[in-house]
Amino acid sequence: MPYLTVANEIKALIAKFAQARILWIDTEIADYKFNPRLSLIQALADPRDLTGDATFLLDVLDKPELATAFINLIMVNPNIEKVMHNASYDIRFLGNDDAKNITCTLQMARKIPAYILPLRNRQLKTLIETLCNIAYVDKTEQGGDWGKRPLTEKQLEYAKMDAVYLARVHRHLLEIIDKCYPDPATENLTALGKQYQKIEAQWKPLDSEIAEVKERFKAAMLAKKLKDSSYFELSSSITMKVDFLTLANLTQTEGIELNFPVTLTKEIQKQLGQLISHPSLQVEDIASWRLTSNIQQWRKSTKKIVPEPASEDLIALGERYKEILPEWKLLDSEIEHLKERVKKAMLVQNQGNTP
């Protein structure tokens, strides 16, 4: 665990890392609540390291020229893959939008359906403990004082291991994603269709009930003039609408330039008629694909007596929602995952319908 504090040594290491193909990077921020400043950059080039001995700790606190060197040689270099967790936060201090070739393990984890990776959250600590079979990872130093020098041994130990854990989590996520999303050209559409049919039969009733409970809860909260409860919070938004012709005339009169693409709905296309081919319109065709299930399921219709919103038992409704939500989430994630795989496979295999 080389801990570098001398500017020339840090610059030399940055130049060396500029030749790397991939780096696992983490940061520690000083005064992150009030005056966030980059304190430490942890960089690992060898994912086989399990001890942190190969993690380099770069002390850049109040040394903006060193952070700039790291950004210019590493972060903006498109030839180096930079792996981070919650990368959008780290790159605020390491190049912002100029950073290139960033892999975020948080986004990777979110891409994995909940039924395959059922976790309470996608924090690095949770991923480490789950994927790496580590019973407990102490993250208390994350909220420590990284603006104070010298750093403690506990802080240095924490910092070096975060990069190690990041590399391990990244490897596991790559393996899971590879299994989650097989090559669309080799997908068995018949098998996928049967699996979808099986899951949809379980998912549909729950999906319907989830929607019903939420709608009833919302109506009851409005009737009882409640803004929040133990189960839901009620919020509102206002959509502003104006007459298009009036808006166009007004902006022209006032000299306001409004230039943005408009989606041509079927109704607008109908009204335009042959004018839609007028060269001045420069219509852009954007293809979108929707997967529609051909599975027909017949269920007995059941009449349910629904109370008036003002007399709804919100506790009973909320408890029912809590009861069915976990199963619905898993089934819903599997339904969406299967649909995505089927859609990609049908496009690649040029299939209009599944068998």
C-alpha positions, 0 to 999 in steps of 0.5 A, a space after each residue: 500500500 504505497 501512500 504517496 505524499 510527495 508531489 514528484 512521486 505522485 506525478 511519476 506514478 500518474 505518468 506510469 498509470 497513464 499506460 494502463 488499460 484499466 484502473 479501479 479508482 476511488 476517492 476520499 473527500 474532505 469536508 464533504 458536507 460544507 466545503 468538499 475538497 479532494 483529499 485522496 485518490 486510490 488507484 489499483 491496476 492489479 485486480 488480483 490483489 486481495 490485500 491492498 498492497 498494490 493499491 496506491 494512495 495519492 494524497 492530493 489534499 489542497 494540491 490542485 495541480 496534482 489532481 489536474 495532472 491525474 485528470 489530464 493524463 488518466 480521467 480524460 484519456 479514452 484509452 484507459 477504462 476507469 472503474 468506480 462505484 457511484 462514478 457520478 459523484 467521484 467525477 465531480 472532483 475528477 474531470 466532470 463531463 470531460 472524464 472518458 471511458 468510465 465504468 460505474 459498478 453502481 449502474 452495473 448492479 442496477 442493470 441486473 434484475 432484482 430477481 437475480 440480485 435481490 438486494 436491499 440497496 446497491 451500495 458498495 458495502 452491500 455488494 461486497 458483503 453479498 458478492 464476495 461472501 464477506 460477513 461484514 465490511 466496516 465503512 465507518 471511516 467513510 464519514 471520517 475527517 479526511 481533511 486532517 493530517 496525518 491520516 490514521 492507520 485505520 483511514 489508510 487501511 480503509 482507503 486501500 481496501 476500498 479499491 480492492 473491494 471495488 475490483 472484486 465487485 466489478 469482476 463478479 458483476 461482469 460475470 453476472 451480467 454476462 449470464 443475464 444477457 446472452 448473445 441475442 443471436 443464440 437465444 432460444 425464443 421458444 424457451 424464453 416465451 414459455 418462461 415468460 408465459 409461466 412468470 406472467 401468470 404469477 405477475 399479472 394478478 399481483 401487478 393488477 392488485 399493486 395498481 389497485 391498492 395504490 389508486 385506492 390509497 391515493 383516493 383515500 388520502 385525497 378524501 381524508 386530506 392527508 399528505 403523508 402516511 406510514 406507507 405513502 406520501 402524496 405529492 402533486 405536480 402541475 402541467 401547463 398547457 397552452 394553445 399551440 397556434 396562440 403560442 406560435 403567434 405570441 413568440 413570433 410577435 415577441 421575437 422569441 425563438 422557440 426551436 425544438 422537435 415536435 413528435 407528430 402524433 397520428 392525429 397531427 399526421 392526419 391533419 397535415 396530410 400530404 404536407 408531411 412530405 413538404 421538404 421544409 419539414 425535414 421529418 426525422 423517422 425514429 424507430 421504436 420497438 414494442 413487445 406485445 404479448 400474444 398470450 391469452 389468459 382467461 380469468 374469472 371476473 370477480 366483483 370486489 366491493 370497494 369502500 368509499 375513499 373517505 372510509 378506507 382503512 389505510 392501515 389495512 391497505 398499506 399492510 396489504 401493499 407491504 405484503 405483496 410488494 416484495 414478490 411483485 418486485 421480483 416478478 416484475 423485474 423478471 418480466 422486464 428482463 425476459 421482455 428485453 431479451 426476447 425483443 433483442 433476440 427477435 430483432 437480431 434473428 429477424 423474427 416478427 413473432 415468437 414460435 
